[in-house]
């Protein structure tokens, strides 16, 4: 994987894998929530009720 990543981004030096898989979802959620565009990805219940699954495809 390191070799494949280096093909696309030459500045990738270290590929780090988490040794505690039970925390990966929490870490991923934390990273996602810290993104500047996170608020635009949120789907409200009224939006989902009105648009259905299509709103998921539009926002995510």
PDB file as gemmi writes it, atoms N, CA and C in Angstrom:
CRYST1    1.000    1.000    1.000  90.00  90.00  90.00 P 1                      
ATOM      1  N   UNK A   1       0.822  -1.188   0.000  1.00  0.00           N  
ATOM      2  CA  UNK A   1       0.000   0.000   0.000  1.00  0.00           C  
ATOM      3  C   UNK A   1       0.869   1.255   0.000  1.00  0.00           C  
ATOM      4  N   UNK A   2       1.952   1.206   0.746  1.00  0.00           N  
ATOM      5  CA  UNK A   2       2.868   2.352   0.784  1.00  0.00           C  
ATOM      6  C   UNK A   2       3.378   2.669  -0.624  1.00  0.00           C  
ATOM      7  N   UNK A   3       3.740   1.635  -1.371  1.00  0.00           N  
ATOM      8  CA  UNK A   3       4.265   1.828  -2.727  1.00  0.00           C  
ATOM      9  C   UNK A   3       3.197   2.444  -3.632  1.00  0.00           C  
ATOM     10  N   UNK A   4       1.957   1.967  -3.522  1.00  0.00           N  
ATOM     11  CA  UNK A   4       0.876   2.499  -4.343  1.00  0.00           C  
ATOM     12  C   UNK A   4       0.579   3.954  -4.000  1.00  0.00           C  
ATOM     13  N   UNK A   5       0.599   4.287  -2.727  1.00  0.00           N  
ATOM     14  CA  UNK A   5       0.346   5.665  -2.308  1.00  0.00           C  
ATOM     15  C   UNK A   5       1.438   6.599  -2.814  1.00  0.00           C  
ATOM     16  N   UNK A   6       2.663   6.132  -2.824  1.00  0.00           N  
ATOM     17  CA  UNK A   6       3.789   6.949  -3.273  1.00  0.00           C  
ATOM     18  C   UNK A   6       3.670   7.267  -4.763  1.00  0.00           C  
ATOM     19  N   UNK A   7       3.050   6.371  -5.544  1.00  0.00           N  
ATOM     20  CA  UNK A   7       2.847   6.629  -6.967  1.00  0.00           C  
ATOM     21  C   UNK A   7       2.009   7.886  -7.189  1.00  0.00           C  
ATOM     22  N   UNK A   8       1.006   8.075  -6.342  1.00  0.00           N  
ATOM     23  CA  UNK A   8       0.084   9.193  -6.508  1.00  0.00           C  
ATOM     24  C   UNK A   8       0.544  10.455  -5.786  1.00  0.00           C  
ATOM     25  N   UNK A   9       1.190  10.277  -4.663  1.00  0.00           N  
ATOM     26  CA  UNK A   9       1.644  11.413  -3.862  1.00  0.00           C  
ATOM     27  C   UNK A   9       3.067  11.136  -3.402  1.00  0.00           C  
ATOM     28  N   UNK A  10       4.018  11.734  -4.062  1.00  0.00           N  
ATOM     29  CA  UNK A  10       5.419  11.437  -3.771  1.00  0.00           C  
ATOM     30  C   UNK A  10       5.846  11.873  -2.378  1.00  0.00           C  
ATOM     31  N   UNK A  11       5.087  12.765  -1.738  1.00  0.00           N  
ATOM     32  CA  UNK A  11       5.481  13.224  -0.409  1.00  0.00           C  
ATOM     33  C   UNK A  11       4.955  12.332   0.714  1.00  0.00           C  
ATOM     34  N   UNK A  12       4.322  11.218   0.368  1.00  0.00           N  
ATOM     35  CA  UNK A  12       3.851  10.283   1.390  1.00  0.00           C  
ATOM     36  C   UNK A  12       5.030   9.430   1.828  1.00  0.00           C  
ATOM     37  N   UNK A  13       5.448   9.599   3.059  1.00  0.00           N  
ATOM     38  CA  UNK A  13       6.596   8.855   3.557  1.00  0.00           C  
ATOM     39  C   UNK A  13       6.215   7.708   4.475  1.00  0.00           C  
ATOM     40  N   UNK A  14       5.203   7.922   5.262  1.00  0.00           N  
ATOM     41  CA  UNK A  14       4.848   6.916   6.260  1.00  0.00           C  
ATOM     42  C   UNK A  14       3.358   6.633   6.169  1.00  0.00           C  
ATOM     43  N   UNK A  15       3.033   5.372   6.126  1.00  0.00           N  
ATOM     44  CA  UNK A  15       1.651   4.945   6.183  1.00  0.00           C  
ATOM     45  C   UNK A  15       1.453   4.308   7.543  1.00  0.00           C  
ATOM     46  N   UNK A  16       0.599   4.897   8.324  1.00  0.00           N  
ATOM     47  CA  UNK A  16       0.427   4.446   9.697  1.00  0.00           C  
ATOM     48  C   UNK A  16      -0.911   3.739   9.838  1.00  0.00           C  
ATOM     49  N   UNK A  17      -0.895   2.554  10.391  1.00  0.00           N  
ATOM     50  CA  UNK A  17      -2.124   1.815  10.655  1.00  0.00           C  
ATOM     51  C   UNK A  17      -2.375   1.824  12.153  1.00  0.00           C  
ATOM     52  N   UNK A  18      -3.618   2.014  12.515  1.00  0.00           N  
ATOM     53  CA  UNK A  18      -3.951   2.018  13.932  1.00  0.00           C  
ATOM     54  C   UNK A  18      -3.857   0.606  14.483  1.00  0.00           C  
ATOM     55  N   UNK A  19      -3.270   0.490  15.633  1.00  0.00           N  
ATOM     56  CA  UNK A  19      -3.103  -0.827  16.231  1.00  0.00           C  
ATOM     57  C   UNK A  19      -4.311  -1.225  17.060  1.00  0.00           C  
ATOM     58  N   UNK A  20      -5.225  -0.296  17.291  1.00  0.00           N  
ATOM     59  CA  UNK A  20      -6.420  -0.601  18.069  1.00  0.00           C  
ATOM     60  C   UNK A  20      -7.658  -0.411  17.191  1.00  0.00           C  
ATOM     61  N   UNK A  21      -8.050  -1.445  16.473  1.00  0.00           N  
ATOM     62  CA  UNK A  21      -9.157  -1.310  15.525  1.00  0.00           C  
ATOM     63  C   UNK A  21     -10.481  -0.921  16.176  1.00  0.00           C  
ATOM     64  N   UNK A  22     -10.633  -1.183  17.462  1.00  0.00           N  
ATOM     65  CA  UNK A  22     -11.894  -0.831  18.123  1.00  0.00           C  
ATOM     66  C   UNK A  22     -12.111   0.682  18.197  1.00  0.00           C  
ATOM     67  N   UNK A  23     -11.068   1.467  17.956  1.00  0.00           N  
ATOM     68  CA  UNK A  23     -11.188   2.926  17.992  1.00  0.00           C  
ATOM     69  C   UNK A  23     -11.233   3.560  16.607  1.00  0.00           C  
ATOM     70  N   UNK A  24     -11.100   2.776  15.558  1.00  0.00           N  
ATOM     71  CA  UNK A  24     -11.020   3.340  14.210  1.00  0.00           C  
ATOM     72  C   UNK A  24     -12.273   4.110  13.819  1.00  0.00           C  
ATOM     73  N   UNK A  25     -13.445   3.596  14.157  1.00  0.00           N  
ATOM     74  CA  UNK A  25     -14.679   4.307  13.812  1.00  0.00           C  
ATOM     75  C   UNK A  25     -14.754   5.643  14.539  1.00  0.00           C  
ATOM     76  N   UNK A  26     -14.328   5.659  15.796  1.00  0.00           N  
ATOM     77  CA  UNK A  26     -14.349   6.910  16.568  1.00  0.00           C  
ATOM     78  C   UNK A  26     -13.362   7.922  15.991  1.00  0.00           C  
ATOM     79  N   UNK A  27     -12.202   7.455  15.608  1.00  0.00           N  
ATOM     80  CA  UNK A  27     -11.190   8.350  15.034  1.00  0.00           C  
ATOM     81  C   UNK A  27     -11.675   8.883  13.686  1.00  0.00           C  
ATOM     82  N   UNK A  28     -12.227   8.011  12.867  1.00  0.00           N  
ATOM     83  CA  UNK A  28     -12.758   8.439  11.572  1.00  0.00           C  
ATOM     84  C   UNK A  28     -13.884   9.447  11.730  1.00  0.00           C  
ATOM     85  N   UNK A  29     -14.767   9.205  12.689  1.00  0.00           N  
ATOM     86  CA  UNK A  29     -15.854  10.145  12.956  1.00  0.00           C  
ATOM     87  C   UNK A  29     -15.336  11.486  13.420  1.00  0.00           C  
ATOM     88  N   UNK A  30     -14.299  11.453  14.234  1.00  0.00           N  
ATOM     89  CA  UNK A  30     -13.692  12.689  14.723  1.00  0.00           C  
ATOM     90  C   UNK A  30     -13.073  13.485  13.576  1.00  0.00           C  
ATOM     91  N   UNK A  31     -12.398  12.787  12.682  1.00  0.00           N  
ATOM     92  CA  UNK A  31     -11.796  13.455  11.520  1.00  0.00           C  
ATOM     93  C   UNK A  31     -12.892  14.042  10.630  1.00  0.00           C  
ATOM     94  N   UNK A  32     -13.929  13.258  10.372  1.00  0.00           N  
ATOM     95  CA  UNK A  32     -15.033  13.731   9.534  1.00  0.00           C  
ATOM     96  C   UNK A  32     -15.693  14.965  10.145  1.00  0.00           C  
ATOM     97  N   UNK A  33     -15.952  14.928  11.443  1.00  0.00           N  
ATOM     98  CA  UNK A  33     -16.611  16.054  12.112  1.00  0.00           C  
ATOM     99  C   UNK A  33     -15.749  17.306  12.123  1.00  0.00           C  
ATOM    100  N   UNK A  34     -14.447  17.151  12.006  1.00  0.00           N  
ATOM    101  CA  UNK A  34     -13.565  18.318  12.036  1.00  0.00           C  
ATOM    102  C   UNK A  34     -13.368  18.953  10.652  1.00  0.00           C  
ATOM    103  N   UNK A  35     -13.898  18.339   9.613  1.00  0.00           N  
ATOM    104  CA  UNK A  35     -13.769  18.900   8.267  1.00  0.00           C  
ATOM    105  C   UNK A  35     -14.587  20.181   8.138  1.00  0.00           C  
ATOM    106  N   UNK A  36     -14.084  21.154   7.396  1.00  0.00           N  
ATOM    107  CA  UNK A  36     -14.815  22.411   7.232  1.00  0.00           C  
ATOM    108  C   UNK A  36     -16.196  22.230   6.589  1.00  0.00           C  
ATOM    109  N   UNK A  37     -16.350  21.256   5.711  1.00  0.00           N  
ATOM    110  CA  UNK A  37     -17.617  21.044   5.005  1.00  0.00           C  
ATOM    111  C   UNK A  37     -18.568  20.098   5.722  1.00  0.00           C  
ATOM    112  N   UNK A  38     -18.247  19.705   6.936  1.00  0.00           N  
ATOM    113  CA  UNK A  38     -19.068  18.713   7.632  1.00  0.00           C  
ATOM    114  C   UNK A  38     -20.521  19.156   7.763  1.00  0.00           C  
ATOM    115  N   UNK A  39     -20.753  20.411   8.104  1.00  0.00           N  
ATOM    116  CA  UNK A  39     -22.124  20.899   8.296  1.00  0.00           C  
ATOM    117  C   UNK A  39     -22.962  20.752   7.026  1.00  0.00           C  
ATOM    118  N   UNK A  40     -22.341  20.866   5.867  1.00  0.00           N  
ATOM    119  CA  UNK A  40     -23.095  20.740   4.615  1.00  0.00           C  
ATOM    120  C   UNK A  40     -23.446  19.286   4.306  1.00  0.00           C  
ATOM    121  N   UNK A  41     -22.805  18.339   4.982  1.00  0.00           N  
ATOM    122  CA  UNK A  41     -23.078  16.924   4.758  1.00  0.00           C  
ATOM    123  C   UNK A  41     -24.238  16.411   5.610  1.00  0.00           C  
ATOM    124  N   UNK A  42     -24.618  17.178   6.628  1.00  0.00           N  
ATOM    125  CA  UNK A  42     -25.661  16.723   7.539  1.00  0.00           C  
ATOM    126  C   UNK A  42     -27.009  16.672   6.833  1.00  0.00           C  
ATOM    127  N   UNK A  43     -27.804  15.673   7.186  1.00  0.00           N  
ATOM    128  CA  UNK A  43     -29.125  15.492   6.597  1.00  0.00           C  
ATOM    129  C   UNK A  43     -30.141  15.555   7.724  1.00  0.00           C  
ATOM    130  N   UNK A  44     -31.069  16.489   7.613  1.00  0.00           N  
ATOM    131  CA  UNK A  44     -32.098  16.620   8.645  1.00  0.00           C  
ATOM    132  C   UNK A  44     -33.223  15.620   8.376  1.00  0.00           C  
ATOM    133  N   UNK A  45     -33.974  15.317   9.403  1.00  0.00           N  
ATOM    134  CA  UNK A  45     -35.097  14.403   9.248  1.00  0.00           C  
ATOM    135  C   UNK A  45     -36.121  14.950   8.252  1.00  0.00           C  
ATOM    136  N   UNK A  46     -36.468  16.254   8.317  1.00  0.00           N  
ATOM    137  CA  UNK A  46     -37.404  16.772   7.302  1.00  0.00           C  
ATOM    138  C   UNK A  46     -36.871  16.638   5.868  1.00  0.00           C  
ATOM    139  N   UNK A  47     -35.573  16.871   5.671  1.00  0.00           N  
ATOM    140  CA  UNK A  47     -34.990  16.707   4.332  1.00  0.00           C  
ATOM    141  C   UNK A  47     -35.103  15.260   3.868  1.00  0.00           C  
ATOM    142  N   UNK A  48     -34.795  14.320   4.770  1.00  0.00           N  
ATOM    143  CA  UNK A  48     -34.860  12.904   4.397  1.00  0.00           C  
ATOM    144  C   UNK A  48     -36.302  12.483   4.134  1.00  0.00           C  
ATOM    145  N   UNK A  49     -37.221  12.967   4.964  1.00  0.00           N  
ATOM    146  CA  UNK A  49     -38.633  12.628   4.778  1.00  0.00           C  
ATOM    147  C   UNK A  49     -39.140  13.154   3.438  1.00  0.00           C  
ATOM    148  N   UNK A  50     -38.710  14.343   3.073  1.00  0.00           N  
ATOM    149  CA  UNK A  50     -39.167  14.967   1.834  1.00  0.00           C  
ATOM    150  C   UNK A  50     -38.508  14.356   0.596  1.00  0.00           C  
ATOM    151  N   UNK A  51     -37.184  14.141   0.644  1.00  0.00           N  
ATOM    152  CA  UNK A  51     -36.433  13.727  -0.546  1.00  0.00           C  
ATOM    153  C   UNK A  51     -36.067  12.250  -0.572  1.00  0.00           C  
ATOM    154  N   UNK A  52     -36.111  11.592   0.575  1.00  0.00           N  
ATOM    155  CA  UNK A  52     -35.762  10.181   0.627  1.00  0.00           C  
ATOM    156  C   UNK A  52     -34.270   9.948   0.430  1.00  0.00           C  
ATOM    157  N   UNK A  53     -33.922   8.783  -0.072  1.00  0.00           N  
ATOM    158  CA  UNK A  53     -32.523   8.380  -0.221  1.00  0.00           C  
ATOM    159  C   UNK A  53     -31.752   9.306  -1.162  1.00  0.00           C  
ATOM    160  N   UNK A  54     -32.449   9.992  -2.046  1.00  0.00           N  
ATOM    161  CA  UNK A  54     -31.789  10.890  -3.001  1.00  0.00           C  
ATOM    162  C   UNK A  54     -30.977  11.964  -2.290  1.00  0.00           C  
ATOM    163  N   UNK A  55     -31.452  12.435  -1.133  1.00  0.00           N  
ATOM    164  CA  UNK A  55     -30.731  13.476  -0.406  1.00  0.00           C  
ATOM    165  C   UNK A  55     -29.360  12.976   0.057  1.00  0.00           C  
ATOM    166  N   UNK A  56     -29.251  11.696   0.331  1.00  0.00           N  
ATOM    167  CA  UNK A  56     -27.961  11.119   0.728  1.00  0.00           C  
ATOM    168  C   UNK A  56     -26.986  11.198  -0.441  1.00  0.00           C  
ATOM    169  N   UNK A  57     -27.450  10.863  -1.625  1.00  0.00           N  
ATOM    170  CA  UNK A  57     -26.588  10.919  -2.810  1.00  0.00           C  
ATOM    171  C   UNK A  57     -26.182  12.352  -3.148  1.00  0.00           C  
ATOM    172  N   UNK A  58     -27.062  13.292  -2.891  1.00  0.00           N  
ATOM    173  CA  UNK A  58     -26.758  14.692  -3.193  1.00  0.00           C  
ATOM    174  C   UNK A  58     -25.763  15.291  -2.204  1.00  0.00           C  
ATOM    175  N   UNK A  59     -25.900  14.959  -0.922  1.00  0.00           N  
ATOM    176  CA  UNK A  59     -25.064  15.593   0.098  1.00  0.00           C  
ATOM    177  C   UNK A  59     -23.767  14.846   0.376  1.00  0.00           C  
ATOM    178  N   UNK A  60     -23.739  13.579   0.107  1.00  0.00           N  
ATOM    179  CA  UNK A  60     -22.538  12.808   0.413  1.00  0.00           C  
ATOM    180  C   UNK A  60     -21.940  12.345  -0.871  1.00  0.00           C  
TER     181      UNK A  60                                                      
END                                                                             
